């Protein structure tokens, strides 16, 4: 499996912005224009970004705008945040996803919708290409079953020369959702491997996703994961990892479970062509012993100019307690209270009243016995809905099967809707056949709102 070489990419060399190197997941400053086709697999994702960078996007505001449009009401399956000013809208129809890109209602509300290249393209790597072969020659003589969007040669770091040099690996971006097994270059077959983005770690703040050259945080100790002036070698604190909060290794340990999880996320992104947010949800999170332990160091927090304790010092006084004699007098003069559940004896004892008193006494005795039984077990309440471990697991399995069946039915309906929508738009289909397709899809598949 190939990984990004040297972390560097070749310059654009005057390319069109829509043909930028495939190593970049998306160009936020100039979103690329791509559309889904019938060959693309669901779910169909569209990015919605707010035009005003000073505001934070709200997925409920965007959802309320889209739900008012009848053509999107039953096609949107989910909305998720992707940063401060961007969300992802999930569709079950590629036709409706394409319509959202040119939606004027969103533009009027201050949003823009687009489909970035990494959602419809996937990047692979081919190796063994000599460095003396020009990229122009490769672009003119290759064969592949999938359309190729771009090719460029990867760089590697040469320690002897102290700079990046060209490598024998070439990155290929395909207009497809899956990588082809092989492609031909100059008539020779070559295996296509997934392009896994290189793991990036900052040696300044010891976090993932950026390097120390672009870090804006304070320097953090690699031993105790705190911010202090002492050097790491002279740190008097105990060893603790910043990410998994364990004390058996340092933050810079290459075998840290959090680091391995981050590498797994990068691999999942490349294999299944997912965004970082989607791939992170598929990788199980690490168990943390104390999730609030990161707040232990008060030096990492800014000093507050005024606190409530300082501002209210001396303004309030505690109420003095009453003398013991006064409290005893109040207790002595207090009328006798009837205990909760006690039986109030009637003034005139008749036969009916005696019978009612007997029933109440039996009821009170039953309550006392039950409370005594519960107290002996350590609890005053009895759980009448307790289930065994086997029943609990059976319920979990039933729910998982029901959720899987519902998801499968929804996916099948989405694929049928896409098929019918594409079939109706074919030029060889007559109007009579179109009406038949619409009629049967509404009658048997309940696709009335899906068929255009």
C-alpha positions, 0 to 999 in steps of 0.5 A: 500500500502506497503512502504519500511521499515526502509530504510534498506535491509538484507545483500546478505549472499553470494548470486549470484550478479544476485539475489541481493535484488529487492529493488535496481532498478539496479546495475550499477557496475555489470549489471544483465543479463535479456532478454525479452519474448513474455509475456512482454509488450511494450515498450522494454527498453535497457540500453546503458552505456559508458565504459569510466567513464571519458566521458559523453555519447551522445545519438546522437552518439549512435543513429548514430551507431545503425541507420547504422544497418538495423536490428535496423533502424525501431525498435528504437522509442526513445533514452533518457538520464539516467544520465551522462554516460547512456541512454535508448533505446526504441524498439517496438520489444522484439526480436530486444531489446534482440539482442542489448544486445549482439551487438558487434558493440557497444562493439567495440565503447566503449559501453555496452548494458544490460537489468536491472532487474527492467525493466522485474521484479516487486516487491511486498510485502506480510504481516503477516509472523511471524518473527520466520519463516525462509526465507528458509522455505518460499522459499520452500513452496509458490505458484504463477502464476508468476515466483518468482526471489527473496524473502527477509524479510524487516526490520523496525526501533525499537525506543526502541532498537535503531536499525533495526529489522526484520518485518512481511513483506516479499518482493517478486520480480516477473519475470513479468510486473504486480503484481499478486493479490494473492499468496499462502504461506504454502497453505494460500492465501495472498494479494500482495501489490505494494512495494513503495520506501520510500521517502528520504529527506536530512536534510543538503541540503534539497534536495530529493534522499539522506540522510545527512550522504552521502550529500556533499553539504553545509548546507542550511537553512530550513527557507529561503533556503539559505546558511548562518552561522546563525542558522535556528531559528535566520534566519532574512530572509523571509520564502521561500521553496527551491523547489516550491519557495513559501513563505507560507511554509518552505522547511521542511514542510511535506505538501510541494507540491514538496514533495507530487509530489516526493511521487507521482513519487515513487508511479508511479514507483512502480505501473507501473514498470517505471524508475524515469525519465519515472515516472517524465514525467507522473507527471505534474510539479509544477508551479513556480512563478519565476524560476530564483529566485534560483539565488537571493543569490550571496553567493551560487556562487563561487567568480570569481578571475577576471571579465571582468569589473576589467580586462578592467577598465580604458582601454576604454573611452566614445566618447564625444558628439558633441556640440549642435551647430555642430549637428544643422549645420549638420542637416541644411546642410543635403539634404532633404530626401524623406519620406518613401512611398512618391510619387516622382513627374515626371519631365514631367507631361503627361496624363499617369504620372498623372493617375499613380500619382492618383493611387499612391495617392489613395494607399498611402491614403489607407495605411495611413487609415489602419495604423491610424486604427491599431494605434487607437487599440494600434497596427500597424499591423492587425492580419488576422489569429485570431481564436476564443477560440472554434476553438483553442480548436477544433484544440487541440482536433483534434491534440490529437486524431490524435496523439493517433491514430498514437500511437495506430497504431504503438503499434498494428504494433509492437505487430503484428510484435512480434507475427509473429516473434515468430510464424515463430520461432516455431518448428511446422511451416513449411517452406511453412507456414513461406513464406506465413506469410512473404508474407502476412505481407509484402503485407498487413501490410508493415512489411518487415523490421520487419519479420526476 
